[in-house]
Amino acid sequence: MISNQILLSTIEGLKGITRVDLCVADTEGKVIASTFNEADNYGDAIMDFVASPAESQVLQDFQFFKVSDDNQLEYVLLAKGSSDDVYMVGKMAAFQIQNLLVAYKERFDKDNFIKNLLLDNLLLVDVYNRAKKLHIETEVRRVVYIIETKHEKDTNALETVRSLFATKTKDFITAVDEKNIILVKEVAPDENNDDLEKIAKTVLDMLNSEAMTKVNIAYGTVVNEIKEVSRSYKEAKMALDVGKIFYSEKNVVAYSNLGIGRLIYQLPIPLCKMFIKEIFDGKSPDEFDEETLTTINKFFENNLNVSETSRQLYIHRNTLVYRLDKLQKSTNLDLRIFEDAITFKIALMVVKYMKYMEKLEY
């Protein structure tokens, strides 16, 4: 169904051109949009017209018109005046609204198709048959972006994304739940991963500035056929989750850049617990005090470089060595040795993953 705002904008635009007042009402006589104040007084007349077999008629100095879609009455249009010129304006307005109905119906059908495509709710034969009916190309490079908003049903964010891609008729914007906006984007043959990242950052900047909304964006890999779009969507979903766990400082995460986080995310929790117990003998690496954790993280950031780490922490080199020795005694892992450092780094990521999964359970 067409939004009331679109209907009002349409008849106000027509009035601006023709100087004829117009009103749109539903089939129960309720005024939806009007360019004049007293439209609510004509509810009974509208209901009488709805019950009549006529497609148009003059009543109480108004031209009445029925607007139907597939022989189903959707709206009643009123044009103020009884002259032939007003009749012509009314017919034009009714025709315009009827075209809007067709366009919105097609948009709804496409939106419904894309949602079912993303969620794997269609048989393969139905995918191609429905795509053909809706004039959607099947062999085109596409990628799926998920834009997660902070608030549920963020209509400002949704409309901002739609306006950003309004001229791209082969792109689709939809939503499959309350917080995530889905963008199915066509990818040109010469576009690469850098271009995909730029698109994500453009959307991010637009939402920050226009909709005043903080979002996280994740995207999957490029697929070549419409039947594979759901795979790109699943990859984007995984990237969104993995990004929250391991790369919380990033607003944009690509499935192709998840690294070891992708592997850890797919580990069963019992196996993770067994690994932590084996490495730390029942302890957890996140039980260390703030100073120790800061030292460890900074040491990893500087690629196990003792001099650079001590400089950035504003401590003497010997102090850092002392802290590392103390950590070695409690964990039997020497972070100055590459193999031990890798083990410890993975353990930290595993603990993050376990904590995230525990939160989801509650």
N, C-alpha and C positions, 0 to 999 in steps of 0.2 A: 504494500500500500504506500502511496505517495505521502511524504511527511506534510504536515499542515504548513510548515514554513515554506516549503517549495510551492505549494498551492497559492499561498498568500503572495509570495514573490512573483508568481506567474500572472495572477490577475491584477496586481498592482502595476506590473510592467505593461500589461495590455491597456489598463486605464490611462497610464501615462501617454500612450500613443493615440488612443481613440477618444479619451475623455468620457467614457461610458463606465458607470459604476457596475461592478460585478460581485457576485456572491456564490460561494460553493458550499453546499450542504450535503450531509450524508442521507441515506435512504430512510432514516428515522426522523428527518426534519431538523436535525441539529446542525447549526451553522459551524463550518470548519474554518472558512476564511472569507473575509468580506472587505470591500473598500468603502463601505458606508456603515453608519452606526445602528440604524434601525432594522438591520437584517433579521434579528431574533424575533421580530414581530410577525414574520411570515411562515412560521413553523407549520401552522394548520394548512395554509395554501400549498406548501411543499408536499405535505403528506397526501393531500387530495390529488396533486399532480402525479405523485408516485403511484397511486392506486389507479389512475386513468391509463387507457391504452395509448394515449398520444405521446409522440416523441418530443413535441414542442407545442407550446400554446401561450397566449397572452392572457395575463390575469393580474388585476390590480395594478395596472400600469407597469407590469414587468413581463419580460419574455422569459419563459421557463424552457429549459432544455434538459434532456436526459443524457447522461454520459455512461456508456456501457462498455464492458470488456467481455468478449466472447458471449454476447447476449445476456450477460449478467449486469444488472443495474448497479453502478458503483457510486455515482454522484448525481446531484441535481444542480444545474447552473442557472443563476438568475442574472439577467441583464436589465438594468433600469432604463425603461422607456418602451414605447410601443411602435416606434417607427420602423421602416424597412432597414434603415441604416443600423439601428440597434439590433435588429434581428440578425443582420450579417455579422456584426461584431460578436453576438452571442454564439453564432454557429462557429466562428473562427476560434473563440475561446474554448468551446466544447471540443472541437477538433484537436486543439493544442493539448488539453487535459487528457484526451483519449490517447494521444501519442505518448504522453508521459506515462500513462498506465502501461502501455505496451513496453516502453523502455525499462520501466521499473520491474515489470514482470520478468523480462529477459535477464535483468541484472540479478533478480532474486533467484532465478533458475541457475544462473552461472555460479552465484554464491553458494547455493545448495550443492551443486555439483563439485565445486572445489573443496568444500568441507568434507563431503563423503569421500572424495579422492584422497585427501590428506589422512583421513582416519581409516583408510582401507575398507570402506563399507561397500565397495562396488566390485562386481565380477569383472574380469578382464574384458569380456565382450561388451559389457555395459559401459565401460570407460570409453571405448572407442566410438560406440554408437551415440552416446550422449554428447561426447565432444564434437562429433560431426554435426548433430542437430543444433548445437549451440555455437557453431562456427568457431570452435577453438582448435587451433593447430595442434597436432599430436606429436610431431617430430621437430621440436624446438628445444634449444638449450634453456633450462630453467634452474633456478635455485630458490630455496625457501628460507626466508628470514622470520625469526620469532622476535617480536618486540614486547617485552614484559614490562608492564606499567606497575607503579607502586600501589595504585588504587584500582579497585574493581570497577568495571564498566566506565572506563575513562573515555567518554565520548569526545572530549577535546582532542585527545591524542589520536583517536581513530580518524576523526575528520581531518586532522593535520596531515596524517599519513596519506589519506585519500587525496587531499588537495595537492600534495607533493607529486603524486603519480597520476593525476587526473588526465593528463594528455597521453599517458602510456596505456592505450586501450588493450594491450596484450598482457598487462600486469593485473594481478588480482589481489585485492585486500579483503580479508575476512577475519573472523574470530571464532575459535572453537571452544573457548571458555571465557570466564569473566575477566581475566587479567592479561591475556596474551592476544596481541594483534598479529595476524599472519600475513606476510607479503610473499606472494609467489611471483618472482621477478623473472622476466625473460632476459636472457644473457646473450649479447651479440657474440659472433664467432671470434672477434678480436679482443674480447674482454677477458681478463685474467683475475687471479686472486687479489691482486692489488686494487683492481677496479671494484671488486666485490666489497673489499674493506672500505673503500672510499664511499660507496653507496650507504653502507651501514653508518659511517660517521656523519654523513650528510643528514640522514634520518635522525640520528642522535642529536645533532646540533639544532635541527629544526624543532624537535620536540622540547629541547631545553629552552629555546628562545621564544617560540611561538605559543606552545601549549603549556609552558612553565612546568614541564613534567620530567622527572628523573626516570630513566628507563635503562634496562639492560637489553642488549641485542645479541642474538646468536644466529648463525647461519650454517647450513649444511654444505654439501659439495654439489657441483653442477651436474645435472642429469640431462640426458639427451632425448628421452621420450616421456610422454605424459604419464605412463604407467609407473614411472620411477619417481614421480614427484613425492609420493609418500615416504620414500627412503630418505630424500633430502630433508623432509620434515622431521623424521625420527632422529636424524643426525643433528639437526638444529636443537631439538629438545634435549638430547644428550649434552650438546655443547653448552646449553644454558645451565644445566645442573652441574656439570663438571666445572664450569666457570665460577659458579657460586661457591663451590667447595675449595678449589685450588687457586683460582685467579680472581679473587674478590675485588682486587684493585682495578680490574679491567671492566669497562662498560660494553666492549664489543669482543665477542669470542667466536672464533671460527672452528668448525669441527676438524678441519685439516691441521690445526695448530694446537691440538689438545695435549700432544706428547704423552708422557707416562700417565698423566691424569686419566686418560681414556681407559688404560689398562686397569688401573686401580678401581675405577668406578664400576667395572664389571666383575670385580672379585666378590665372592660370597662372604658375608660377615663372619661366619665361623672360621673361615680360612684366615681372615684378617686378624681375628683374636688369637689364633694359634701362632701367627707370625710375630705379633707383639709380645706374646708370652715367651716365645723362643728367643727373641732378641734381647728383651729387657727383663726377663725372668719375672713376669707378672706386673712390672711397673709400666707406667705410661710416660712417654717422652714429654707430654704436656704438663707433667707434674713438677717439672723443674721451675725454679723461681724465675722471675721476670728478667733478672740480670743475665742468668745463664741462657735463657731463650733468645734474648737480644744478641748476645755474643754469638750463639750458634747461627742465627739467621744472617747476621752481618758477615760472618766467616764464609757462609755459602755464597752470599752476594758477591764477595770478592774472590771467588774461585779458590778458596783455601789459602789465600795469601795472608800470612801472619802480619807482615809489616803494614800492609794497606789497611787491614782490619783494625789493628791497634791504633793506627793514625785516625781512622774515622770514628772510633769509639773514644778517642781522646784519653787513651790509657797507655802505660808503658808496655813495650813488647813482652817483658817478663811477666807482667800481670796477665796478659792474654795467655801466655804459655802456661801459667799457673792454673788458670780457669780450664784450659783444655786438658791439663793433666788431671785435675779434679774430676772432670767429666769422664775421662777414661777410666778412672778408678771405680766410679759408680756404675758404668755401663759396659766396661770392657771394649769400648769402641774409641779408637783414636782418630779424631776427625782430620788429622794431618795426613792420614793414610787414605788414599783415594777409595779403596774398597769399603773401608769402615764409614767414610763420609757418605758414600752412595747408600749404604744400608740405613744409616741414620736419616738421611733425607727422605728415603722411601717410607721409613717408619713414621715420620712426621706427617706425610701425606696420607698414609693409611689411617692414622688416628683422626685426622680431619674428616676423612670419608666416613669413618665409623660414627663420629659425633653427628654429622649431617644426617645419616640414615636413622640414628636414634631420635632426632628431632621430628623426622617425618612420621615416626610411629606414634608420637604423642599428639 
